[in-house]
Amino acid sequence: MAGAWKEKVVVIMGSTGTGKSKLSVDIATKFPSEIINSDKMQVYRGLDIATNKIPGHERAGVPHHLMDFVEPSGGLGAGEYTELAAQAISEIAARGRVPILVGGSNSYIQALVSPDLGPEFRYDCCFIWLDVDLEVLAPYLSRRVDEMMDAGLLTEMAEFYDPSESVQRGVRLSIGVPEFNRYFLRYPPDSSSESSSCSSSEEDWDPEEERRKQMLGEVVDEMKLNTVKLAVKQKSRIENFRSRGWDIHRIDATSVFEAAPSQFGHVWENTVLNPALEIVKKFLSPEAAGLKDSAPSPEAPQVKEADKVGPAGLTSPVS
């Protein structure tokens, strides 16, 4: 009904790896807020590295809802998600806090706020799109997969692998699972867990080990390619929302990914966080009276270690 009161919801959108999780937590530490996950794969238990779940120590004590609660082989359709998210929004609003919806699964977001794709929304929404130029984001996503491998992705996938699971569903639809499944069919986890290092001497050269390493490299490369494809698809979906009349605030975070490590925090604060806080402050006004002072010190920006921690605790610009 036109003019009817609607609950206010902040919606943070963007391609994978652009910093949505970090921004949601940063905003939630300035306003009384709680976060609702809208990532299809992060609703499932398991594969924390592969699905890039924000680790507990990076959540800054901010409550996170609809994350890590569905059985790995279960399912959560858009209709079921909408019911759960709507309930979470009502409960958060009843506590006098701001619901922040964050995640890369735009189909979940659309189903919740505008099933018909039109600009008439179920909630009073503030859409923030965290965008990064693809030519800058793609190399970062590639490095992020390498960092996942360093963080134990191969072991995580080996422990999760189940040759009896012939149907790919639930978290098994995550990028990385189909790719690694093909690898484990050829090299079962017990053999794949062996050290990949080998002697350089000719008498110790093992052609099968070389083939194994080559196939593992191909799996990692395929995972990188599929991650970039996902980022492109997610960006296209958001642009489609805009073309349908959605009022979406775009924040260009490209400079954060181009910054030197010592400047990550400073550039993030000035390029991403402060503009986002202003957008949310205007959206919530007059509720924004409780905004904490977050003005940066331009003379001597302090970069905290947390500003350098990326997805799943990896050392990257943002999470």
C-alpha positions, 0 to 999 in steps of 0.5 A: 500500500502506498504510503504505508510504513515500511521497515528500513533495511540497508542492502549491501550488494556487489560482486564476490570479493569486493569487500561487502562483508567488511563494509557491513561490519564497519557500518554495524560498528557505527550504527546499532545494527545486525547483519543478515547473510544473503549469500546462497552458499554461506547459508550452509554448514562447512566449506568455510574457506571455499565459501569465504565466510567471514570468520568470527574474529572479523565480525567485531561482535556484530550478530550475523543471521542466516549463516552456517545453519543449513545442512551441507546437502540440504537446500534453501530456495528463494521462498524459504530464504525470504520467509526466514529473512523477513522474520529476521528483519522484523525481529532486528527492527523490533530490537531497535536495530538496523537490519543490514542485508549483505551478500552476492546472491542477488536472486535472494535479494530480489526475492526478498525486496522486489519479487517482480523486479520493480522499484516498489519494494517490500521494505524501505531500502538503502541499496549500496553497491560496492563496485571494483573495475573488473580489470583490477578485481580479476587479478585479485580474485585469482590471488585470493584463490591462491591464498585459499590454497595456502589457507588449507583449501585442498585439505578442506575439499579432501575432507568434504569429498564424498564419492557416494554423493552423485547429486550436486546440491546444497553447498556442493554447488559452490565454486571449487567443489565440482572442480576438486571432485574431478581431481579426487576421482583421479587422485583420492584424498589419501594420496592427494594429501601427500606433500607436493614437493619432490626431489629434483634429481632425475632418479627421484622423478615421478611422472605420475606425481608431475601429472598430479601436480599439473591436474591440481594446477588446472583445477585451481586455474578453473576455479579462478576462471569460474570465480571471475565469471561469477563476478561478471554475472553478479555485476550484470545482475545489479546493473539490471536492477538499476535499469529497472528503476532501483535507486542504488548508490554505487561506491567505486572501491577500485582504488582500495585494491590498487593501494599499497598495503600500508595504505589499505586502511586509509584508502578504504576509510576515505573511499568506501567507508566514509561515503557509505556512512554518509549514505546510511546516515541520511537514510536513517535520519533522524535515527542517525543521531547515535552515529559514532565519530568516525572522522579519519585523521588525514595527517597520520592515518593509522592502518590496523591489522584488521584492515589488512585481513581479507576473506576467511582471514586471508591477507588481502585488501578487504573481505 
